[in-house]
Amino acid sequence: MHISPPILFPRQDNEEYAAWVMRTMPVDPRRGFPVNGVESWHGGIHIPHTDTGALANPLRAVADGVVVWANDPAPLEKRDVKPLNYDGATDNGCVLIRHEMLIGEEPVSYVFYSLTMHMKQVRPEIQDKVGVTVRRGQVIGTTGMVSGRNAYHFQICCPSDMLKMLCGRDHGNLDVSAPSRAKPVYGHRYFLLPERTAIYEGSAPYGLSASPCSITTRALYVIHEGTKTRALHKVGNDYQPVGETAIAVDYICEPTPAVSGHKTYSEWVRVAYPGGEGWVDVSSPAVKTWTDADFPDWAGWTLVNDDITPDGQCNSATIKKALEKQDTDFTRFICKFPLEWDFATFDTRFSWLKASNDSLPEPMSEESYAALKEHAKALSFFDKLPLSTQKELTGLVWHFDPRGLMIQLQKAERRLIYSSAGSSKRKTMNDFTVDDMRYGDLSKEQILAQGKLNRINVFGEEFKVNFFDFTKTVDEHFASMDSMAYWTAWGEYAPLIRIMIDKFRKNEGGVLRHELLNKAFMEHGTTKKCVDTIKKILLETFYENEFNPLSPDDLDGIAAKIASRVTLPKFNEIDWFNGLGITIHDTYSTKIYIDDFEIIETEIGGFRRKNFKARLIFQIQDHFGLDIGDMNGKIFELTSWFCSWFILQRYRNFGFKPFINEANFSIWVEGGI
């Protein structure tokens, strides 16, 4: 976790991160985002709490960062009198933190600010100490009061240039005519299925209809959330739901003719369309794909910068239209307006309160306005900020509902630290185009010509002993493979070779995933050795960077060390007796990610100890298929088992489809000094 709520209430068992954030950060509806009760811009949310005694809930830094302002709050008795008590007792403790966070699997750097206001106490170690580094979860103070209520103000904002870094644009909706960004990439996926997209039916992806069951007459905007997809139509500037479809898994297989030459695979996703549900090949060049990193508007993200007035009244037509709907969810609205904590701009932003208008039928009196101004002066701090911070937050600034951005940023924590696609062999995931994934492509004569080791020399004359038996039926060839399973697989993982042969016999192709395969990889000695070496590499990195968050250079260094020092998980000689040495042995493609990373500092007996904890995520693929090289010089051509396998796969009259075996598992690592 690299971002968390200001108060760390316990997370319930199996509670999703988003649900946890929303539960622990309830909002006072009168002081929500992006406007308050009189439709004045409000840059954050007021979060109620139940503290009533002297000991309040600890407020924490939501992410690693640097303190740019932290004051010494006024004594408690002063919150009950003016200027702090404008419309109720108000605490003035506040902490502003500048966060620089990496986002995405191949990350970019994003800068944002978090402000916690109306705190009863601010920790003395950060008061008036610009530049102090804080860790996520570190206590920065305690909750207080605002307007006579137990609540605190929390907001997140960022400079204009950082919004473009965050979501790829600084105005309008996602440009669907342009390709998605190469990086960052993270989170859910989003598709645009253009008009005339072919949709296929079938009870399972292995039995798709030969021809489309429907051709779309309008574009479909699809949100892929992992376990379900949601489809929408665009009507004017709004999106209307078409339907929702639960999915167990996408179906990845060899490229369809329509995309051959463009991709190494086809990916079939089940979607709803007007009239039913069906399968769409989202790897088609006609289908455009984005991720959460692109902040698609059909996911609810709305950039609001149509209020060009200099005052603090919300004059945005977008917001006014949304407010008319009553039930609008502003969690994913991003709004551009001035920071409210600059007293020098107070009159520019609030003099509209003294005139009658639609939002305020009764204009504010001069006396009330003066009292409000003194109250704002007691809370403002912009002039006390470092000049570099003032420069970033001057003028119009982008504001978020902090809950929406936190949920979004947490999706972006996972980092790719190794990929075989980036190695010298360039082995990518889901590659159905390489030789061992071909099927039904060889004649009898071409198959009989294979074999370097099945030649013997007798008195100077060469003879060929051939184990490619074309007199056998399909069932007899599969019986030969069953014999291979019987004689080479014992123990806990023995069922896997039979599962693989059964899939091969069904002629399904695609990708095989199985929990027993995950377990076999996770518990294997080569995996344990791989994890131990990666742990040592991480410790070396943290020792060198003094246990600071991983920088892009750190990540590049880790990737380089893994490539040069780590032996990747695979099945070796001992696995010739559990079936995995036969069916998988070495692996084709591997990705390793680091996620849920945390640096923990503790003090024991006056000594400070620094530790790290992280989750390593492995995605490993190998091909259940034979290439030409397998049958020329690797002994396989001397066994009837493999010769039957090769004939079943490569012979034109049979052409049983090979497939990809995929393992997915994660392992926690930790260490320290």
DRENKOLTOR-468639 format. One line per field, with one value per residue (C-alpha): x, y, z. Coordinates in pm, 1 decimal, decimal comma. Example, Ala and Ser with C-alpha at 12.3 -4.5 7.8 and 13.67 -1.06 7.14 Angstrom:
east <- (1230,0:1367,0) $
north <- (-450,0:-106,0) $
up <- (780,0:714,0) $
//
This chain:
east <- (0,0:144,8:-149,5:-399,1:-669,2:-579,0:-716,9:-611,7:-919,8:-875,3:-951,4:-1208,1:-1140,3:-1168,2:-1266,5:-1177,4:-945,9:-1207,1:-1473,0:-1228,9:-1147,3:-1512,4:-1606,8:-1329,8:-1367,8:-1738,2:-1830,6:-2039,1:-2287,8:-2288,1:-1910,8:-1842,5:-1653,6:-1646,7:-1889,8:-2032,3:-2386,3:-2384,8:-2222,1:-1885,0:-1589,0:-1467,2:-1132,7:-1175,8:-1413,3:-1505,6:-1473,8:-1677,0:-1540,3:-1659,2:-1371,8:-1496,8:-1222,8:-872,0:-728,9:-826,2:-785,9:-434,8:-419,5:-152,7:34,6:-154,9:163,9:538,3:619,5:783,9:618,2:596,5:382,9:287,4:177,2:148,1:-229,4:-396,5:-481,1:-814,9:-977,9:-915,1:-1113,9:-1427,5:-1382,4:-1339,7:-1176,6:-1159,8:-1518,1:-1701,2:-2000,2:-1882,5:-1564,7:-1285,6:-930,5:-663,4:-395,7:-292,2:-26,2:49,4:258,1:411,2:405,8:608,4:478,6:565,6:259,9:226,6:397,0:668,5:630,5:624,4:656,4:348,2:343,2:41,4:-31,9:-239,0:-375,6:-511,9:-685,9:-875,1:-642,2:-646,1:-275,7:18,4:315,7:600,0:862,9:708,9:585,2:747,5:1004,1:983,2:1146,4:1084,2:1025,4:726,3:630,1:288,5:101,0:321,6:122,1:116,8:-143,2:-493,8:-849,6:-1020,3:-1331,4:-1471,2:-1783,3:-1871,0:-1863,0:-1618,3:-1464,5:-1150,8:-1091,3:-887,8:-801,5:-575,1:-470,6:-202,5:-47,6:-171,5:134,0:98,6:-259,7:-137,0:123,7:-147,1:-413,2:-259,1:-466,0:-553,2:-893,7:-1193,8:-1267,7:-1036,4:-942,5:-1065,0:-915,3:-565,0:-390,8:-353,6:-39,6:254,5:309,0:193,3:-28,6:-222,1:-555,9:-869,1:-891,9:-1132,5:-1235,3:-1406,9:-1587,2:-1662,8:-1975,0:-1987,4:-1788,2:-1852,0:-1990,4:-1988,4:-2200,3:-2115,1:-2170,3:-1795,2:-1520,2:-1397,1:-1721,6:-1764,9:-2000,8:-1842,0:-2007,8:-2109,9:-2437,6:-2454,9:-2288,4:-2296,8:-2486,3:-2343,3:-2014,0:-1991,9:-1779,8:-1667,6:-1526,5:-1338,0:-1322,5:-1163,4:-1462,9:-1718,9:-1756,9:-1995,4:-2100,7:-2236,1:-2365,8:-2285,5:-2590,7:-2486,7:-2229,1:-2366,4:-2318,7:-2615,7:-2576,2:-2632,7:-2565,5:-2328,7:-2173,1:-2004,4:-1696,4:-1474,4:-1175,3:-1090,9:-1006,2:-662,6:-573,6:-394,2:-466,8:-778,7:-721,9:-847,7:-557,2:-285,1:35,4:-75,8:-72,1:76,2:-262,5:-635,4:-816,7:-1187,4:-1387,1:-1753,9:-1964,4:-2327,9:-2483,2:-2839,8:-3013,3:-2786,9:-2429,9:-2144,1:-1769,3:-1552,1:-1189,1:-1045,0:-702,6:-850,3:-682,5:-1029,0:-1077,3:-900,8:-776,2:-693,8:-628,7:-713,2:-407,0:-604,4:-895,2:-1169,3:-1477,2:-1709,1:-1564,9:-1700,3:-1389,3:-1481,0:-1234,2:-1401,0:-1231,8:-1524,1:-1539,1:-1322,5:-1433,8:-1171,1:-1401,4:-1463,9:-1825,2:-1883,6:-1991,0:-1922,7:-2204,3:-2075,3:-2109,7:-2447,4:-2585,5:-2450,9:-2604,3:-2945,0:-2937,3:-2936,2:-2766,7:-2447,2:-2136,0:-1858,1:-1593,3:-1433,2:-1467,6:-1142,6:-1203,5:-984,9:-1019,2:-800,5:-657,1:-873,5:-592,8:-440,9:-562,2:-423,9:-693,9:-979,1:-1171,1:-1131,2:-1272,7:-1548,7:-1677,0:-1961,3:-2112,5:-2211,6:-2438,0:-2766,4:-2740,7:-2906,4:-2690,9:-2730,2:-3063,9:-2977,7:-2650,7:-2397,8:-2374,7:-2051,7:-2025,9:-2063,8:-1826,8:-1563,3:-1601,9:-1564,4:-1255,6:-1092,8:-1180,6:-1016,9:-708,1:-671,9:-674,4:-476,7:-111,5:-24,1:210,8:412,8:485,1:825,1:844,8:874,1:547,2:374,6:479,5:321,7:-3,6:-55,0:-357,5:-591,6:-517,2:-668,9:-867,6:-990,0:-1230,1:-944,7:-1118,2:-1149,3:-785,4:-660,5:-853,5:-711,7:-351,9:-356,6:-423,1:-95,5:135,3:245,1:587,5:730,8:1082,2:1156,3:1020,8:1164,3:1024,2:1296,4:1571,9:1800,8:1565,3:1260,8:1019,2:675,5:361,3:83,8:298,5:106,9:317,6:641,3:723,7:620,6:268,8:212,1:-20,0:-133,2:145,2:362,7:319,0:400,8:722,6:831,7:776,3:963,5:1260,9:1304,2:1564,4:1938,7:1998,2:1799,3:2065,4:2306,9:2611,5:2668,8:2985,1:2998,4:2635,3:2384,8:2047,1:1761,5:1558,1:1225,7:983,5:728,4:456,9:186,9:10,1:-129,1:-471,2:-533,7:-647,5:-331,7:-113,8:-295,4:-253,5:119,7:100,6:-104,1:175,9:419,8:208,8:188,6:563,3:690,2:446,1:411,6:328,4:130,0:172,2:111,7:-245,9:-108,7:31,8:-303,0:-487,8:-260,7:-302,7:-680,2:-677,7:-461,4:-706,6:-1000,4:-818,0:-898,7:-573,8:-569,1:-421,5:-431,6:-434,2:-458,1:-408,0:-197,2:41,6:61,7:145,3:406,1:590,0:552,8:695,4:973,9:1336,1:1424,8:1150,8:1275,8:1629,0:1497,7:1303,8:1603,7:1824,7:1565,1:1536,7:1914,9:1896,0:1619,8:1822,1:2125,3:1909,6:1756,9:2095,4:2227,2:1927,6:1898,4:1556,4:1384,4:1102,2:1219,0:1312,2:1309,3:1687,1:1643,9:1390,6:1618,3:1901,6:1687,2:1576,0:1936,7:2051,6:1765,5:1853,1:2219,3:2202,8:1870,6:1790,8:1421,3:1178,7:1164,8:1129,0:1459,8:1604,5:1417,9:1090,1:1128,9:942,4:640,8:548,1:654,3:1002,0:836,8:555,4:719,1:1083,4:1224,9:985,7:922,0:820,4:827,1:715,0:792,2:620,7:666,4:352,0:219,8:560,4:618,9:914,2:880,5:1091,4:1092,5:1292,5:1402,8:1624,0:1730,0:1827,8:1632,2:1565,8:1460,4:1270,8:1092,1:800,6:676,2:486,6:655,3:405,6:503,3:341,3:509,9:422,8:545,0:417,7:264,3:386,0:682,1:894,2:1123,9:1426,1:1272,1:1277,4:1632,2:1907,1:1728,5:1668,3:1292,0:1298,0:1408,2:1093,4:757,3:589,6:722,5:691,4:319,9:288,2:465,1:243,3:-76,6:25,4:205,8:59,3:-176,6:-438,7:-457,3:-351,1:-427,5:-376,5:-90,9:-158,1:10,0:52,6:39,1:119,2:27,7:134,0:274,7:527,1:585,3:942,2:1079,0:1412,6:1602,0:1907,1) $
north <- (0,0:338,6:560,5:522,7:718,6:994,1:780,1:415,6:239,8:-139,6:-290,7:-567,9:-920,4:-936,6:-568,8:-411,7:-111,3:119,2:9,6:64,7:418,3:513,6:366,2:538,6:875,5:966,7:1316,5:1588,6:1653,4:2027,2:2043,4:1809,1:1831,5:2030,7:2290,1:2374,7:2467,3:2808,4:2666,8:2816,1:2609,3:2378,2:2209,1:1916,2:1727,2:1756,2:1418,1:1383,0:1192,6:1106,5:1240,1:1443,0:1413,8:1550,3:1246,3:1260,0:1019,4:1036,2:1182,8:1039,4:1118,8:950,3:883,4:939,8:1306,0:1626,2:1871,3:2220,1:2375,3:2266,3:2519,9:2534,0:2525,7:2788,6:2684,4:2508,2:2806,1:3023,1:2801,0:2907,8:3279,3:3495,5:3495,3:3112,8:3082,6:3220,1:2985,3:2751,3:2646,4:2578,4:2443,6:2593,4:2323,4:2225,6:2027,3:2058,1:1777,8:1757,7:1402,0:1271,8:928,9:679,1:542,3:251,8:-77,8:108,8:419,0:792,5:1048,4:1236,7:1527,3:1618,6:1795,0:1675,8:1921,5:1823,8:2119,6:2187,6:1970,9:1991,0:1912,2:1900,8:1685,6:1904,9:1728,1:1869,6:2209,6:2498,2:2259,4:2286,6:1993,8:1724,9:1386,1:1182,3:824,0:695,7:624,0:847,9:1043,2:1415,8:1532,7:1475,4:1547,6:1868,9:2077,8:2293,0:2510,2:2360,2:2002,3:1720,2:1707,7:1785,1:1911,6:1700,6:1782,1:1676,5:1901,2:1921,8:2177,6:2194,0:2025,4:1732,7:1664,4:1599,6:1364,1:1189,6:1131,6:1230,2:1544,4:1869,8:1937,3:1765,3:1396,4:1113,4:1148,9:815,9:888,3:867,7:552,7:489,0:597,6:359,4:444,9:463,1:157,4:12,2:-105,4:-191,9:-193,1:-1,4:-73,9:115,4:-125,5:73,7:48,8:-279,7:-477,8:-852,0:-1029,3:-1408,6:-1639,0:-1962,3:-2125,5:-2134,0:-1953,8:-2286,5:-2322,8:-1984,7:-1959,0:-1972,3:-1646,7:-1342,0:-1351,6:-972,4:-671,7:-357,3:-65,5:184,2:214,1:33,2:169,2:-119,7:-122,5:-443,6:-479,1:-821,9:-1028,5:-842,7:-609,9:-317,0:-179,0:169,7:376,0:742,5:966,6:1326,3:1392,5:1125,9:751,4:519,0:162,0:-122,3:-413,1:-593,9:-937,4:-1157,2:-1331,7:-1599,3:-1530,0:-1393,0:-1643,9:-1598,6:-1803,8:-1796,2:-1485,9:-1486,2:-1420,4:-1063,5:-975,0:-1204,8:-1010,5:-746,7:-945,3:-1267,3:-1367,9:-1297,4:-1210,4:-1278,1:-1079,3:-1133,0:-817,5:-713,1:-557,4:-451,1:-783,4:-1012,5:-1110,0:-1232,3:-1253,7:-986,8:-1014,8:-706,2:-761,8:-660,6:-347,8:-191,5:-212,9:54,3:-18,3:200,7:150,4:333,7:549,4:721,2:828,3:743,6:962,5:660,9:542,8:862,6:1081,9:1442,0:1728,6:2057,3:2379,4:2576,5:2835,0:3118,2:3372,7:3475,9:3455,4:3155,2:3109,6:2796,5:2923,7:2594,7:2485,3:2128,3:2131,2:2309,2:2050,2:1769,6:1922,8:1926,7:1545,9:1522,0:1179,2:1274,5:1107,2:1367,7:1120,2:1118,1:1487,7:1684,2:2058,8:2358,1:2662,6:2875,6:2743,8:2874,1:2929,4:3244,7:3541,5:3790,7:3682,9:3672,8:3974,5:3856,6:3519,6:3615,2:3967,5:3806,8:3709,5:4075,5:4079,0:3899,0:3597,2:3263,0:3077,6:3338,9:3527,9:3717,6:3908,0:3903,7:4216,3:4411,2:4306,6:3936,4:3967,9:4131,4:3852,3:3589,6:3768,4:3765,3:3398,9:3322,8:3521,3:3309,6:2992,9:3103,5:3014,4:3053,4:3348,8:3137,4:2861,8:2819,0:3011,3:2689,3:2564,9:2899,0:2879,5:2532,9:2632,1:2985,2:3059,1:2782,2:2446,4:2103,3:1963,9:1608,4:1432,0:1280,7:945,1:906,1:989,9:767,9:470,8:543,8:585,2:264,7:75,0:217,9:76,1:-243,3:-222,7:-445,0:-543,0:-813,2:-917,7:-1176,8:-962,9:-713,3:-975,0:-1058,8:-1340,2:-1107,5:-1374,7:-1221,3:-1339,2:-1503,9:-1570,0:-1813,2:-1740,4:-1923,5:-2264,9:-2480,8:-2329,5:-2430,7:-2718,6:-2911,7:-2753,7:-3051,9:-3334,3:-3699,0:-3668,2:-3357,0:-3527,6:-3844,0:-3624,6:-3506,5:-3649,5:-3609,5:-3881,7:-4159,8:-4229,2:-4521,0:-4612,2:-4976,9:-5057,1:-4703,4:-4694,6:-4471,3:-4606,5:-4419,7:-4566,9:-4388,2:-4374,0:-4162,7:-4424,9:-4322,3:-4658,4:-4561,6:-4408,6:-4087,3:-4291,2:-4499,9:-4189,7:-4052,5:-4389,2:-4344,7:-4005,7:-4162,5:-4415,7:-4126,3:-3985,3:-4322,6:-4385,1:-4033,4:-3880,6:-3972,3:-3779,9:-3465,9:-3303,1:-3614,1:-3505,2:-3206,3:-3404,7:-3581,5:-3249,0:-3116,9:-3424,3:-3405,2:-3040,4:-3131,0:-3411,2:-3164,7:-2957,5:-2630,7:-2437,2:-2122,0:-2095,7:-2347,7:-2209,1:-2440,2:-2395,2:-2711,4:-2564,6:-2242,3:-2447,0:-2653,6:-2341,3:-2157,3:-2443,0:-2538,7:-2506,7:-2291,0:-2044,5:-2026,9:-1962,9:-1696,5:-1523,3:-1533,5:-1368,8:-1099,2:-1034,5:-982,9:-745,2:-545,2:-526,8:-403,3:-137,4:-16,4:-12,1:208,3:445,0:450,6:284,5:552,7:477,5:314,7:564,8:496,4:447,9:202,0:3,3:-1,4:-125,5:-399,3:-515,0:-526,1:-726,6:-974,0:-1022,9:-1089,5:-1274,8:-1453,5:-1801,5:-1793,7:-2057,0:-2371,1:-2746,3:-2934,3:-3284,2:-3393,7:-3317,8:-3594,2:-3807,6:-3583,2:-3509,6:-3143,8:-3210,1:-3369,6:-3120,5:-2791,5:-2822,6:-2481,3:-2187,3:-1954,4:-1616,0:-1461,7:-1137,7:-1041,3:-751,7:-592,2:-473,5:-379,5:-235,6:-83,5:58,5:13,6:200,7:86,3:182,9:-84,6:1,6:329,6:167,8:246,0:-51,3:-16,8:-296,1:-347,3:-571,6:-641,5:-892,7:-1046,9:-1142,8:-1400,1:-1465,2:-1756,5:-1915,0:-2215,4:-2382,8:-2729,6:-2784,8:-2918,2:-2728,6:-2859,5:-2824,9:-3051,3:-3339,0:-3284,8:-3362,7:-3358,6:-3737,1:-3681,0:-3823,3:-4155,2:-4199,9:-4307,7:-4083,7:-3763,3:-3882,8:-3944,5:-3599,0:-3439,2:-3624,7:-3531,6:-3165,4:-3105,2:-3359,1:-3195,3:-3467,2:-3423,9:-3074,5:-3085,5:-2741,0:-2675,4:-2436,7:-2218,8:-2326,0:-2025,2:-2001,7:-1702,8:-1675,2:-1430,0:-1455,5:-1209,4:-1104,1:-886,7:-786,3:-505,4:-371,5) $
up <- (0,0:-93,0:-0,2:284,8:471,2:722,5:1006,1:985,4:1110,6:1084,4:748,7:770,9:646,9:266,6:252,7:-80,7:-65,0:-220,0:29,6:317,0:199,9:156,0:494,1:687,4:512,9:544,3:425,4:589,0:303,1:381,3:334,6:48,3:-278,7:-505,3:-364,1:-22,6:71,9:-100,4:-414,9:-342,9:-460,1:-182,6:-241,0:-4,9:220,5:589,1:757,2:1078,8:1376,6:1726,4:1937,7:2232,0:2492,5:2522,1:2340,5:1975,0:1684,6:1536,6:1186,7:960,4:643,0:359,8:161,7:179,0:133,7:253,1:492,2:338,1:612,7:964,4:1223,5:1600,3:1659,7:1873,7:2233,0:2273,0:2445,0:2137,3:1906,8:2094,2:2026,4:1719,5:1474,1:1481,3:1604,1:1302,1:1294,8:1568,7:1747,2:1496,4:1532,9:1308,2:1314,9:963,2:776,7:403,7:251,9:-95,0:-227,2:-519,2:-609,3:-879,2:-1059,9:-1301,1:-1379,2:-1570,3:-1359,6:-1408,0:-1130,4:-1013,6:-765,7:-554,5:-225,1:69,1:324,5:664,5:832,1:1158,4:1366,5:1744,7:1767,4:1527,0:1613,6:1746,0:1535,1:1217,9:1339,4:1151,6:1004,0:625,5:448,3:709,0:544,4:658,3:584,3:493,0:814,8:1027,7:1287,3:1206,2:1459,6:1589,8:1482,4:1589,1:1535,2:1257,1:1278,1:1615,7:1486,1:1542,5:1196,0:999,7:646,8:406,6:47,4:-237,3:-524,4:-789,2:-1028,1:-1387,1:-1539,8:-1301,1:-1406,6:-1759,3:-1617,6:-1416,6:-1680,2:-2013,7:-2063,5:-1887,6:-2041,2:-2193,4:-2234,4:-2334,5:-2700,7:-2836,6:-3177,2:-3026,5:-2899,1:-2528,5:-2348,4:-2343,4:-1976,4:-1713,5:-1738,8:-1446,5:-1312,2:-1506,8:-1885,8:-2106,3:-2464,4:-2743,0:-2972,9:-3286,9:-3492,2:-3691,0:-3435,0:-3470,8:-3163,8:-3136,0:-2925,5:-2748,7:-2410,7:-2360,5:-2547,8:-2689,2:-2878,5:-3039,0:-3330,9:-3675,7:-3774,5:-3568,4:-3380,7:-3396,9:-3555,4:-3342,7:-3491,8:-3242,3:-3060,0:-2725,5:-2441,6:-2221,2:-1867,3:-1782,9:-1404,0:-1388,6:-1278,5:-1487,1:-1783,3:-1816,2:-2153,9:-2224,9:-2517,0:-2556,5:-2582,2:-2635,3:-2364,6:-2132,1:-2112,2:-2075,7:-1945,3:-2189,1:-1956,8:-1725,0:-1770,8:-1513,6:-1648,1:-1498,2:-1720,3:-2063,5:-2336,4:-2491,2:-2797,4:-3132,2:-3342,2:-3551,3:-3924,4:-3879,5:-3652,6:-3779,6:-3819,3:-3570,0:-3247,7:-3113,8:-2974,7:-2971,1:-2650,1:-2629,4:-2374,5:-2292,6:-2314,7:-2304,2:-2613,8:-2697,7:-2730,5:-2531,4:-2445,6:-2659,0:-2716,6:-2878,7:-2987,5:-2817,1:-2976,2:-3312,4:-3453,4:-3474,4:-3095,9:-2891,8:-2541,8:-2243,0:-1871,6:-1550,5:-1621,1:-1898,9:-1671,7:-1927,8:-1905,2:-1941,1:-1607,8:-1453,1:-1471,0:-1550,6:-1590,5:-1500,0:-1613,1:-1755,5:-1474,9:-1606,5:-1343,2:-1086,4:-784,7:-560,7:-664,1:-869,7:-1211,5:-1389,4:-1617,8:-1584,3:-1206,0:-1211,5:-1453,5:-1236,3:-923,0:-1089,8:-1107,5:-725,3:-721,0:-906,2:-769,3:-761,3:-645,8:-992,9:-1073,2:-1108,6:-1082,5:-1157,5:-931,5:-699,2:-373,3:-88,6:163,7:5,5:209,2:-45,0:-291,9:-40,5:-172,4:-532,4:-440,2:-196,5:-260,4:-458,7:-122,2:-66,3:-372,8:-424,5:-657,0:-729,3:-479,2:-204,2:-219,6:99,2:44,1:326,8:539,7:567,8:931,6:851,3:557,0:780,4:1035,6:761,9:634,9:978,0:1012,4:675,5:776,7:1090,5:878,4:569,3:526,8:156,2:214,9:459,4:208,0:38,7:-288,6:-487,8:-338,5:-396,2:-759,8:-798,8:-626,2:-760,6:-975,8:-1083,8:-927,1:-992,9:-698,9:-636,4:-410,4:-209,8:-182,5:-558,5:-623,4:-341,5:-477,8:-823,1:-707,8:-506,1:-830,3:-960,5:-692,8:-867,3:-1035,8:-1306,4:-1194,5:-1451,8:-1790,4:-2023,7:-2304,7:-2220,2:-2214,6:-2505,5:-2614,6:-2626,9:-2510,3:-2465,5:-2293,6:-2494,3:-2800,5:-3021,2:-3328,4:-3238,9:-3384,4:-3087,6:-3104,9:-3467,2:-3548,6:-3856,9:-4064,4:-4169,4:-4415,8:-4340,7:-4541,0:-4352,8:-4018,8:-4122,1:-4217,4:-3857,8:-3619,5:-3585,9:-3328,5:-3494,3:-3754,7:-3717,7:-3925,1:-4019,2:-4215,0:-4348,7:-4452,6:-4268,9:-4165,4:-4000,7:-3716,7:-3721,4:-3428,8:-3616,4:-3658,7:-3903,9:-3879,9:-3538,6:-3499,9:-3307,6:-3007,2:-3020,1:-3029,8:-2726,1:-2557,9:-2610,2:-2436,2:-2155,0:-2116,4:-2087,5:-1804,6:-1630,5:-1630,3:-1560,3:-1310,7:-944,2:-633,3:-555,7:-896,2:-1106,4:-1198,1:-1389,9:-1681,9:-1722,2:-1705,5:-1982,1:-2203,0:-2157,9:-2266,8:-2566,8:-2656,7:-2643,9:-2906,9:-2725,4:-2750,8:-2541,3:-2192,1:-1907,2:-1553,8:-1253,0:-878,6:-860,4:-1118,4:-915,3:-605,8:-790,1:-900,1:-570,5:-362,5:-602,7:-499,3:-801,1:-701,7:-344,5:-469,2:-709,8:-429,5:-193,6:-456,4:-528,8:-154,9:-138,7:-435,7:-264,7:57,4:-136,6:-301,0:26,0:194,6:-85,7:-91,1:290,7:289,8:87,6:-158,8:-479,8:-750,4:-1126,3:-1110,7:-823,4:-1024,8:-1330,8:-1111,3:-959,8:-1306,1:-1429,4:-1126,4:-1162,0:-1528,7:-1449,9:-1116,4:-1085,8:-1213,2:-1292,8:-1160,6:-1370,9:-1336,8:-1346,2:-1329,6:-1017,2:-1193,5:-1452,0:-1196,4:-1131,2:-1493,6:-1487,7:-1622,5:-1925,2:-1987,5:-1886,5:-1774,3:-1866,8:-1906,4:-2197,7:-2053,7:-1705,2:-1546,2:-1187,1:-1008,7:-668,7:-490,6:-144,9:-67,5:274,4:467,2:843,7:1098,2:1461,1:1767,6:2014,8:2309,9:2156,0:1825,6:1510,5:1287,4:925,3:752,7:427,1:339,5:-13,1:-221,0:-524,9:-795,3:-1057,1:-1394,6:-1572,3:-1906,5:-2097,1:-2413,0:-2421,2:-2773,5:-2968,9:-3218,7:-3490,9:-3263,9:-3000,2:-3247,9:-3369,6:-3122,2:-2784,9:-2761,5:-2792,6:-3145,5:-2994,5:-2785,5:-2921,4:-2660,5:-2806,6:-3163,5:-3104,4:-2948,8:-3247,6:-3498,8:-3313,2:-3309,6:-3637,8:-3883,7:-4132,3:-4094,0:-3713,1:-3604,4:-3232,3:-3087,3:-2845,6:-2559,6:-2300,4:-1938,1:-1705,5:-1335,2:-1119,5:-757,5:-505,7:-222,4:61,1:137,8:413,5:554,2:717,9:890,5) $
//
